[in-house]
């Protein structure tokens, strides 16, 4: 996170000094950091006989959100969910499809990538959360909205849709605020996995694409 400095006359030493000062300010304000960690079980279902490519861009693979405290009685938050996002989607897709391949780059004309039936590109479009203020009840809520794109190897759209996810700490008796936020995030990610597994083949464009695939490919 860079300090809010601007202008072409700022030298590297000045910039790094600003970053260091910002870190000290955040620490002094009681900023809380969470690196989301949890277990994500594979879906129990009949796998689709397809080879699916997946592309996680840098923003998704390193996803995080920062919320600055509104007042002295509150804390700033930095929640890093990128690693957990990748773990969830890798586990989910490997449980749903015959084979999953990580793409070397986003699909585009002329781009060299492994041959797959289609490529899924997930992204977090929106994230909101509710943190209890001025109370010892540590029940936290997280809402996410994903944007999902299914593309050909040339980057042509097959389907694009949004999907919600929601997580809430199941108990108020957490040892720390950080633990409560982590658990809410894990529950939200599991909810995302359940939604995707149950709805993927019912997305109209996906359903139409699956019906048009050669029978011999689906039967392999």
N, C-alpha and C positions, 0 to 999 in steps of 0.2 A: 504494500500500500504506500503510495507516494504522498508526500506532504503537499498541501494545496498551494504550491508555488507555481508561478508562471513567468513567462518572459524569456527571451533568448539570451539574456545576459547572465543567467544563473549558471554558475560553474558546478562541476560534479561535486567538489567538496562541500559547497553550499547546499546542494541538493541533498546529499547524504546527511548533512547536519540537520536539515529540516526533517528528514525522515526519522532520524534518531529522536529529535525533540517531540515529534508527533507520537512516537511510540511511548515516550515518557509521559506525555499528557494522557494518553489512553490508559496507561498503567496506573497513573495517579487517580484517574476517574473510576477505577475498578472495572476496567473492560474485561469481559469474560469471553473465553475462546473455547470452542467445541470442535473437535475433529470427529465427525460422526462415525461410529463403529457399531456393528451389529451382525447378526446372523440372518441370512436370507435363504430359506429353504426352496428347493426346486419345485416347480409345479407338478402335481400328480395328474397326468393327462397323456393321451395318445399323441406322440410327436408328429408333426407335419413332415412328410417326406420331401423336404426342400433343403437346399443349401442357402442359408441366409447370410449375407454380408452385413456387417454393422460398422458404422463410422461414428466415433466419439470425437467431436472437435475439442479444441483446447478449453474452450469456455465450459463445456459440459464435463470433461474429465477433471477439471480443476474447479468445479463449481463451488462458490462460496457466496455468502451474503453478509453484509455488514450493516448494523443498525446503530446509529449514534444516539446516545442517551439524550432524552429531552430535558432532563433536569438533573440537579445534583443528587437527588435521592434515587436516581435510576442508574443502571449500568449500560455501557455500550456492549454490543454483542458482535462477535465474528464467528460464524458457523461455517465450517468447511465440510461439504458433503460430496465433493467430487469423487474421491476414492470409493465411498460407499455406493454412489450412483453406479459406477462402473461394475462393482462387485454384484450389485443387484441385477443389472441388466445382463451381464454375462451368465449368471446363474439361471435367470429366467429364460433367456433365449436358448441356452443349451438344453434346457428341459423341454422346450417347445418344438425345436426343429431338429431334423436329422443331423445337420452339421451347421456350425456357425463359424464364420471366418471374419477376422478383423481386417478391414480394408487398409491399404497403405495410404489412401487419401480419399477425400470426398469424391464420389463419382462425378465424372465430367467427360465430355467428348475428348478422345485422345489420351485420357488418363489411364496409365497401366495399373490394373488391379486384378486380384484373383477372380476367376470366373465363378459367379454365383447366380442364383435365380433372381435375386433382388437385394437391395441394400436398405437397411433401416437406419435412419438418422434421428435419434432422439435429442430433444433439447428441453430445458426448463424455461417455459415462457413467463411464468409468474410464480412468486412465492410470497406468502404472508404468514405471520405468526402472531400469536397472542401470548403475552407473558403477564402473569399476575403481578400487580404493583401494590406495594405497601401491605403485603399479606404473607403469611408463612405457608400458605397452601400452594405447593409447587405443582400445579397442574398446567401444562403448556399445550398449546395447539399449533399445528402447522398445516397450512393449505398449500398445495402446489398444483400448477397446471402445466402439463407437458404438451409440446407440439411434436408430433411424430410424422416423419416423412418416409414413405416407401418409394424408392427410386430404382430405375434401371441402371445398368453399369455405365450408360452414357449420361446419367444424371437426369433423365427424363422422369417426370412425376408419374407414379402409379396411383398413389393415394396420399392424402394429407389430412390429418385430423388432430383434435385436441383431446386430452384425457385428464380428468381431475385425480387428485390423491389427497388424503387427509390422515393426519395422525394426531393422537392425543395421549398424554401420559395416563396410563390406566390407574394410577394411584397417586395420592398426594404425599405419600410417605417416602419421598426420595431423599437421599443423603445430601444432594447438592442441586443447585439450579442447573449446573452443567449436565448432570446426570439426567435430569428431567427433560431438558431440551434434546439431548441425544436420543432418549427413548422415544420422544414424540416424533423425531425425524425418522428413526428406524421404523416406527409404526406406519408413517406416511409412505415410506419407500415400499414396505410390504403391501400396502394398499394399492400402490401403483402397479406392482407386479400382478396382484390378483385381478385388477381391472384389465390390464393388457391381456393376460392369459385367457380371460373369459370373453373378451370383446373383439379380439383381433380379427377373427374370421367373419365377424358380423358387420364390420365396417363395409358399407356398400361397394366402394371401389375395390377393396381388398377381395371381397367375395366374388366380384366380377372378374378380377385378375386371376384368382385361383381357378375359376371355371374355365378360363381360356387357355390355361397351361396345357401343353401336350399331355395326353394321357400316359404316354410311355414315360415321361419325366416324373409324373406323380406316382407311378407304379414302381419305379426303380427302388 
